[in-house]
Amino acid sequence: MRIVTLLFSILLAAAFAWFSARNWMEVTLNLTRDLVMVLPLPLLLAVFALVLILPMMLLHAFVRWGLRRRISRLEKLIVNKDAEIATLRGRRGAPAEPAAVGIGGETLPIAREAL
């Protein structure tokens, strides 16, 4: 998948370079009545592309960070619960037969392989 991303990035950079070479002209931006900014068109397009892409990149990074924290917290919880179950089984000697409660309050046996 990284090779596809790399190829797409190279293609996008080549297209931008071609566009810049063909359309290098000065663009006048009237910011206020007295303030005027003159920029090359490719620079203006690159700035706007960064302004549009940067918030989504930050959102993506924060979501990944949050999900990684959540996964690590759940993994730690599983390890702690496994240790707690092991100590409880060690105190009682033989492990008790696990059971699940079905509809209507009846208990149903669970196979040991499921654990």
N, C-alpha and C positions, 0 to 999 in steps of 0.2 A: 504494500500500500504506500510505503514511503517513496518508492520509485515513481509511482503515479503522481504523487504530490510534487515531487521534484520536477518531473517532466511538465506538469501543468504550470509550475512556477516559472520554469525556463521559457515556456511558450508565452506566458503572460508578459514576462519581461521583454521578450523579443518583440511582441506586438506593441508594447508601450514605446520601445526604442524606435520602431518603425514609424509609429504615429508621431513621436516627438520630432523625428527628422523631417517628416513631410509637413508638419503643421507648426513650425517654430515661428510664432508671431507674438507680438506684444498685445496684451489685453489690458484695457484700462478699467479699473474698478473705482467707482465713485463711492467712497466710504461715508463721507459727509459732504456738506456743501463746499468746504475748502480743502478737504483731505482726499487726495487721489493717489491710488496705488497702481503702478504699472508692473505687470508680471508676464513672464512668458506663459503661453497656454499650457504646455506640458507640466510646468511647475504648479500651476493652479489646479490642474486635474490630479496631480499626485497628492497635493495637500488635501483636497476634498476626499480622495480615496482613503487616506489615512484617517481623516475625521469620521468617515463612515465605518471603517473596519475596526478601529481601535476599541470602541465600546463593546462590540461583540466579542473581540478577543479577550478583553478583560472579564466579561461575563462568563465566557467559556472556562477561563482559568479559575475563576472563583467557584464555579459549579464543580469542576474536577477536584479542586482542593477540598470542598465540603464533602463530596462523595468518598474521597480517599479517607478522610477523617472518620466518616460514618462506618466505612468498611472495617477500618482498623479497630474502632470501638466495638463493633459487633464480633470481630474475631477474638478480641480480648475477653468479651463476655462469654463466648463459647468455651474458651480455655478455662476460665474461672468456674463455669458450671460443670465442666467435665471433671475438674479437680474436686469440686464439692461432691459430686456424685460418687467419685472414687473413694473419698474419705467416708461417706455414708455407707457404702457397700462394705468397706473394710471394717467398720464398727459392728455391723450386724452379722458378719460372717457371710453366709450365702446371700446372694441378691434376691430380693423379693420378686415375685412374678409381676411384671408390669401389666397394667390394665388400662383400658380406655373406657370412658363413659359414653354410652350410646344414647340414642333417642329414648326418652322416657326414664332415664336414670339407670338403665341396666348396664352392667359392666361387661365389656367384651374383652377377651384375651388378645394380646398383641404378640406376634411371633418375635422371638429373640433376634432373628436375622434383621428385623426392621430397625432395631436399635443399633 
